Amino acid sequence: MRGEGAARVSRADGSGAPAESIRVRGQVQGVGFRPTVWRLARDCALVGDVRNDGEGVLIRVRPGAGAPPEAIARFCARLRAECPPLAQIERIERAPLADPAALAGVGDFVIVASADTPVHTAIVPDAATCSACAAEVRDPANRRHRYPFTNCTHCGPRLSIVESIPYDRANTSMARFPLCPACAREYADPADRRFHAQPNACPVCGPRVWLAGADGRALEETGADPIAAASARLAAGEILAIKGIGGFHLACDAGNDRAVAELRRRKRRPGKPFALMARDLAVVRRHCLLAPGEAETLASPAAPIVLLARRADGAPLAEAVAPGQSTLGMLLPYSPLHLLLLAEWTRPLVMTSGNRAGAPQCIDNDEALQALAGIADAWLLHDRDIRNRVDDSVVRTIAARPRLLRRARGHAPGALVLPPGLAQGAATVALGGELKNTLCLGDGERVILSQHLGDLEEAGSARAWVATLARYLALFEHRPTRIAIDAHPDYRASQYGRDWAARAGLALVEVQHHHAHIAALLAEHGRPPEAGPVLGIALDGLGWGEGGTLWGGELLQVDYRGSRRLGGLCPAALPGGARAMVEPWRNLLAQLERAGLLDAALRRWAALEAVRALAAQPLEALRTLIARGLNAPSSSSAGRLFDAVAAALGLAPARLGYEGEAAIAVETLAATVPPAPEGYPFALDTAADGRLMIDPAPLWPALFDDLAAGTTPARAAARFHDGLIHALVACATRLCASHRLDTVALSGGVMQNRRLVEPLATALEARGLQVLLHRRVPANDGGLALGQLCVARAREQAAP
């Protein structure tokens, strides 16, 4: 095989013209790729054929009468430049056609049936409504005017409706809707953008939508269609459950204080910010500042939630939309139903996941009517079944580039390509972690990372996870011989993997949590195994470390095969065990006790509100637990350090309402103050085993002295960030020099903190180090499964 830009070796067919075989690899099936090939080949006066097969798309071609000698090269260049919106070309490989006579006498270019080889048609992600379909929905003269299920090969549902492979209509939830003659003509015409669009439909033959009351019966709204009636109810202050593409949302008017507060009360979600859906970018700009590239991210086919800076002079919204936040999570309508629903809205709607706290998002009509009873006032339903739950993706701009915080609709299950050296190996499935779980499976260079599957601590989410795992194995015909899991003994996914491996006689690979974080980042950057190790800085809430210890603030020497702990945060106790994960004051107590400052703090800074609140807790009982090591495990968690600082600054409630609440509050406040050199002090100490440890003990007297002297919590939050950054840079610089490392990889959930990451990366680069950041794979536990698979693959290849 030869690259696209290499010189061709011509071979004559029966008419004397050169003939080539062109292999296109990547996300090229189910995205309208063959019609594009057909159109471009005819434009370039080429003859031949195109088909899908087990490796992607295969094109056989030669110049037709009157075509110039460079016609095929021009065709390949245009194929890259004009590929369909949802296609992703990884490689174009050109070679002389093995049997040139096969095209002898051919005078046209045609689309032919798939080859007899096994065809593993890629299931592409769901995609937001394209501009052509949106225009049809808005056009009163079009037969799809106001039709909420309008789509084509460039947009619409994919993963959310598929039941099995190959991906065709009979194997989706559209099977119950036979095409009408008009839609059938579009489906069969290569010149039509709906050629082989499996969800193709219209008001004559497709799904329908209706507005229902609490009993599930359709409500008759005088003089309005169901979507217009739903919009009117939202304007009147009601809360609606809306069935979208990959699940239900709960929606209300984001400008209505009473409605937003009532939604919080009914859903029992006291503080976590709500996502907002705005009609268009003009509405977004009334409330948010858009950094370069953020408008394009919002309007991309993935249509994710994008965390945007809130305007100080922005149009008013209900205070309870995002209490205490300097950002708003905005997304644009991504289906015709949403386009129609928001058509008349000049302010956003709250569009939050349709579930009760801790439960998975509803996807079934009957399920939603029961589970959301008492939350929703009415339900906007439709009869196209959702086969696979797919939540909204979430993106944040960090270091001037969009970074995925949650990989879901619009991105999954798009394939990721492993770096050279990891491309071959046994069929492997990686089961991810406990929180923000994803699955990863693969048996070659292209691996599938699932959509965000949620937190497995709740039984309902765990059951849904098992069903999704079974669906993925069936959809991708994946028969694993190797299972990769997190090393934590109590994670549900890990327990499931151990039982599965023992039951089925499969190989089991346990991967340390933070090793998986860094391995995922290396794979995302295409770093080959032979490139050698990097220094990984992994900061997060918790991960099972060596010897049963709890890690979360680590500096590791990492390659795919293994990791070695070179340094990190000094550990502190977690008094009360799991309760310390949700009660930040416990971490402040532990930090002060470890530093030998608790008694002094209670005397010296007794006037501070945070110290008074701490003094009201059962300190002596907890100190006894810490001293005896009873239900107070030691942890180096960076997340718990942030919790302690939040408690000291009076930013954290007594009990957190959602994961990361306290850390986000510290970041939000710190972001109002620019970075400065006068960060709080941290000590660097060398442990007995040679590890370089970052000790936060010195920061506490400085922080409390500042607060006692009248320093604002914002300045104190900024000084904490700056001090931690300086300590990490000093530690990383020394470790890289002593271990001859030139690359630093930043991963873990804390690396979603822009106020931390941007100056940290800048400072490391200023010292001549290359810095790797996540982009397409989340830095949080949503990337663990990819890292686990890569480690399993590397260890397999290293085995004798």
C-alpha positions, 0 to 999 in steps of 0.5 A: 500500500502507498500513501495518498501523496506517493507517486502512482504506479500505473497499470492499464486496464482493457482500454489502456487507462490506469486503474487503481484500488483506493482503500478509505479507512476511518468513520466512513460507513453510515455517514453518506460517504459512498454518495459523496464518492459517487458524486466526486468520481463523476465530477472528475470523469472517473469510472468504476465502483464503490462499496462498503466492506469489512475494512471501510470503503473500497473504491475501484476506479480509472479515468473515463474518456476525456479525463486528465492523467491527474484525475484520480489524484484530484479525486482523492484530494477532493474526497478529503476536502469534501467528505461528509460532515460526520465522516472522519477519514483516517487514511486513504491508501492507493495501489494499482488495481490487482485485476485491471480487466475488472473495469474493462468496458465500464463506462460509468461510476456506480455504488455496488452492494457490500462485499461478502467479507464480514462488514462491521459497519461503524455506528457513528454518534448521534448528530445535531440537525444539519442546516438543510434539515432545519431549513425544511422544518421551518419552510411552510412549503416543505412536506417536512414543515414542523416535523420533529423527526426530520433528518438525513445522512448528515444528521439525526439519531444513530447510536440512540436508535440502533439495536444490532448490526449491520446498521440498517433500518431493520435493526433500529427502532425505526423498523416499525415505521415503513417508508412511504413512497416519497421517503423510499425514493429519497432513500434509494437515490444516490444523488439525494442527501437521504440516500441510505439514511436509516432514520429517514421519515416524514409526517406520512410514515414516521414517528409522531409526538404528543403532549401527555398528562400525568396519566399518560393520555394525550392532552388536547390543546386548543389551536396548537400542535403538541410542541407549541402547546408544550412551549406555552406551558413552559412560558406559563411556568410549568415543568415539562419532561421532554423525550429527546434523542438519547433520553428525557430532559426536565425543562422549565423557563430559566428566567422564572425564579419560581419554576427553577426553584420548584424544579430544584425542590422536586428533583432534590437537587439543591445546588448543582448547576442546571444546563441551559438550552438557548435558541441560537447564538444570539441568545447565548451571547446575551448571557455569556462571553464566548472565547474564540472557538466556543461558538463553533463548538456549540454549533458543531454536529456534536452540539455539546453543553459548553461551559461559558463565562457568565457575563457580568452585565448579562440578561437576567436569569433565575438565581437558582439556575447556577448558584454561585457559579461564574460559568453557565452550561449552554447548548443549542437545540440539536433536534428538530423537536428542540428547534421547534420548542425554542423557536419563540424563546428569547431566553434559555430553557433549563434542560437538565437530565430527566431522572431522580437523584442517583437514578439513570436518565429515563428513556422509556415513555412508561418509565418516565411517566412513573419515575418523573411523577411529582416532578413534571407537570406534563410530558412531551412524548414520542413513539420512536423508541430509544434503544441506547441511553445517550446523555449530553456531552460537556466541553470546557475551553482550557488552554485555548482549546475545547476539552471534553469533560463528558464524552457522550452524544455527538462523540461516542461511540466514535472510534479512537485510533491507538498509537503504533505499537499498541495496534495489535492484541487480544480482544479486550474489554476495559470496564472503567471506574466507579464514577463517570464510568465508560467502557472501552473495547477493541481488538485492533488499532481502532477501539470504541470508548462508550458514552458516559454511563454515569456513577455505579454507586446506585443500584439502578445505574449499575443495572443499566451499566450491565445492560449497556455492556451486553449491548456493546458486546453484541453491537460490535460483535466483540468477544473478549478474551481479556478483561481490564479493570481498576485495581480497587477491590470494591468498585462495582465494575471491578467486582463484575470483571473479576467474577466474569473473568473467573466464570468464563476463564478469561484473562484479567488485568488489574490497572492502578487508577492513576496509571490508567489516567496517564495511559489514556492521555498518552494514547490520546496523543498517539504517543508510541510505547517506544517513546519512553516514559513521561512524568504523569501528574495525576490529581483527583479525588481518590484512587486505589494505590499500592499496598491498599493505600488511597492516592489522589495527588501523584507524580508518577513515572509512567509508560504504558506497561507500568508506573512508579511513584516518584512523589506527590502530596503528603497524605492526610486522614479521612476521618469517618471514611466515606463521610469525609468524601462529602463533608469538607470540614472533616478534611480541614480537621484532618489537615490541621491535625496532621500539621499539628495546628488544630489546637493552635487554630482553635485558639489563635483564629477562634474569631474566624467563622470557619474555625467556629464552625469546626469547633462545633463538631465532635473534634475529640472523637474524630481525633481519637479515630485518626490517632488509632487509625479507625475508620480514618484511612490515609489519603494523598487526595488532591480533591480532599485538599481542595475540600479542606481549603473550601471549608477554611474559606467558608465556601463549602456546605456542611454536606456536599450536594454533588461531587466536586462542589467544594472544589468548584467553589474554590476555583470559581472564586480564585478565577476572579483574581489573576495569578500572582507570585505570592502563593501560599507556601508548600514544603518539599520534603524527601521521604525515607523511600526517596520520594519527593513529597509536597507538604501543604502544612505551611499553607494553613497558618498563612491562609488563616493569618490572611483571613484574620487580617481581612484578606478576601476569600477570593484572594486566599483562594487564588493564593492557594492555587498559586502556591499549589502550582508553584509546588507542583512545578518545583517538584516536577522540574526536579523529578524530570531532571533527576529521571531524565524526563522531558514530558509532563502529562496532566490528568485526573479530575482536578485537571478540569480546573482551568485556574490551576491547569493553564498557569501550571502548563505555562510554567512547565513549558517555560522550563522546557518541558512538553506538556500533554493535556486531554482533549478528546478523552475526559481527564476525569474517570471518563477516560479510565477505560481507555487507559486500562485497555492500553495498559492491558495491551502493552502488558500482553505484548511484553509477556514472554 
